[in-house]
């Protein structure tokens, strides 16, 4: 606060602070654009993008143009649609090279898929959502839906129950919306049952869910720890729902062994 400046003027902020606030607002809009494109998983028009991020079309156009110039976004098709640019891919590759657990986790997932013939995944929490960080398809004649970067509501997955292990009820409630509890087939999970499942998964050291994302598969998951009691990621297998109990038990044992090995590496 300077001489001659009133308290009201100081609390409101000087002219020098306004550009910083404007830059912060612009940065938030850039992040919203990137998050929306990631959630949409396809190239979209500027009008749809502006509506999706709840920003003026002119502002969105200006930001998109700057991001395209920077190589973070690219125009596709007739030039009226936009999606992620090559520079983001390069940033992602650099992140992977610098993250030992992620690099080793990708190798473990690929090996596990090759050995078992089942679809294998490495999953983490990202922005409060279950996110597939790496996926390796199995060798079955039909393909189980799984894609790197896919984000799914936590209650739909076995991994979600492990990733929230150790969180208190208030934090879990803050992360799970009513919509998250509604499964793709319209069934609604009870929040209390989901929280009970989290406790059971923490106690057993693994989790199995059946028929949640679809009626034909079940998911087996084991935790990867970055520190004692801190679940950093999960390794999981997505298998046909009619997989025998004996085979399921074999896969869980193998999954826990590989997740434990990755935890030591972390």
N, C-alpha and C positions, 0 to 999 in steps of 0.2 A: 504494500500500500504506500503510495507516494504522497508527498506534501500537497495539500489542497484537494486531494481525492476523497470523496465521501465514502462511507462504508457501503452504501447502496451501490455506488459505481464500482467499487472494488469487488463486491460479491457478484455483481452482474457479469463482470469480466471486461477487460480492455479490448480495444480494437485489435491489438496484437494477438489476442487469444482466439478471436473469431475464426481466422483461417485454420487454426489447429482443430477447432470443433468441426469445421467444415470438412477438413481432411479425414477426421475420425468418422464422420457420417458417410463420406465417400468410401472409406475402407470397409465399413460395415456393409455397404451396398455391394461392394465387390465380393465380399465373402458370401453374401446371400445369393449372388449370381452363381458363384462356383458351387455352393451347396445345392441350389435348385437344379443346375445342370447334372450334378452327380445323382440326385434323386430321380431325375427324369430319364437319365440313361440314353438320351438321343439328342440329335441336333434339333433346335427349335427356332421359330421366328422371333424377332425382337418384340413384337406385340405380345406374344404369349409369355415371353420371358419377363417383360415389364409387369404384366399382370401377376405372374407367379411370385415375383419379389416385392410386389406392391409398391412400385416406384413409377414416376412419370416416364412416359415413353422417350421423351427427349433426353432425360437424364440417363436412362438405360442405354440409349443409342450412343451417347458420348462415352460412357464407361466401357461399353463393348468395343468401340472403336479404339480406345486406348489399350485395352487388353489384347486386341488383335494386333496392334502395332508392336506390343511387347512380346508377342509370340505365345501368350498364355491361352488365347482363344483363336479359333480359326473359323472363317466363313466357309460354308459348305453349299453344295448344290448350286442353286442360281445366285448365291451370294446373299440371300435374304435369311439364311438360317445360320446358327452359330453353335459351336461345340468346343470342347477342350482342344488346346493346341499342343504341338510337339514339345514345347518347352516344359509343360507340366509333366509329360512322360519322362523327360530327362531328369527333372527334379525328383520324381518318384524313384527312378533307378538309382540316383545318388543316395536317397534316403535308405533304400534297401542295402546298398553297399556299406553304409555306415551303421546299420543296425544289425548287430551280430545275431540276436535272437531271431529276427525276421529272416535273415539269410539262411540260418541253419534250419529254421522252421519250414521254409519252402522245400529244402532238401528232404527233411523228414516226411513231409506230406507226400512228395512225389514218390519216395521209396515205399511208404506205407500203401499207397494206391497200387503200385506195381506188385507188391508182395501179396496183397489181399484180393486184388481185382475189384475193390470197392471204391466209390467216390470218397476222397479224403479232403479235409479242409483245415486250414489254420484260421482261427477267428479271434477277433478282439472287440473291445468296446470303442466306438467312435461316435462322439457327439451324442452319447446316451443311447446308441443303437448297436445291436449285434451286427457286426460287419465281417464279411468273408474277405480276409486279407490275401489268401491264396487258396486255389482249388485245383485238384488234380482228378480228372475223370476216371472212373473204373473201366473195366474191360467187358462189362455186360453189354448185350446187344441193344438194350434200351438205355437211354441217357437219363440219369437223375438230374433234375434241375439244380444247378449250382454254378455260380459265376463270381469271379473275383470282383470285389467292390460292391456286391449286392448287400443291401442293408435290410434287415428284417426285424420286426418287433421282438423284443427280448422274450416275452412269454411264449412265443411260438417255437422256441428252440431248447434243446438240451444244453447247449453252450451258454445260453442266456442265464440259466439257473446256476451255472458255475461261475460265470463272470460277475454275478451279483453276490456271491458267497462272501460273507464278512460285512456286507452293507447293512446298516440298521433299517428298520421299517420305514422311517420317515424319508430316508434317501431313496429307497426303492419306490415308494409311492410317488415321489417327485419325478422319477424317471419313467414311470409306466402310466400311460394315459388310458382312458376308458376304451378308446379305439384299439389300443395295443392288445387288449384282452379279447377282442373279437377275432376268431380264427377265420381263415379263408372260406370255410364252409358255413359260416354264420354262427357257429357255436360260440358262447361266451364263457371264458374262464373266470373263476372267482379269484379275486386278488388274494384272499386268505390262502386258498389252495396253492397259488403260485408261490407265495412266501413260504409255505410249508415245504414245497418242493425244493426251494433254495436251501433250506436248512438240511433236508435229507441229502441233497447232493453234496453239501459241504461235509457232512458226516461220513458218507460212503466213499468220497473221493472220485466219484464219477456220476454220470447221469444218462438215463435212457428215456427218450420220449417216443411215442408211437402215434402216427396218424394226426399230427397237429398241422403241419404245413400242407400235407396232402394225405389221402387215405391209403397210399400205397407204400409209404416209407416210414422207417424209424431212424432216429439219430442217436448215436452213441458218442459221448464226449468225455474227455478227461482234461483236468486243469494243467496249465503250464504256469509255474510260479517264478516270479522275478525276485521274490524275497519270501521268507517264511510267512505263510498265511496270506500273501498277496497274489491273487490270480491275475496274471498279465495277459494270458491268452488261453485258448483251448485248442486241442486237436480233436477232430471228430471224424466219424465215418457215417455216411448216409447209405443205408442198406434197405433192401425190400422188407416190408413189414412182416412177411411170412418167414423170415430168417429164423432157423431153429434156435431154441434156447441154448443148446450146446455150442453152436457156431457163434451166437451172440456173446456168450461167456468168453470164448477164445479171443474174439475181436476186442472185447473190453480189456482183457489182460494185456494184449499186445499194445493197445492204445495207451494204457496207463504206463506201460514200460517206456514207450517212445516219448510220451509227454514228460515223464520224469527225467529222461535223458536230456531233453531240451531244457528243462528247468535248471538242471545242473549247469548247462552251457550258458544260461542267461545270467 
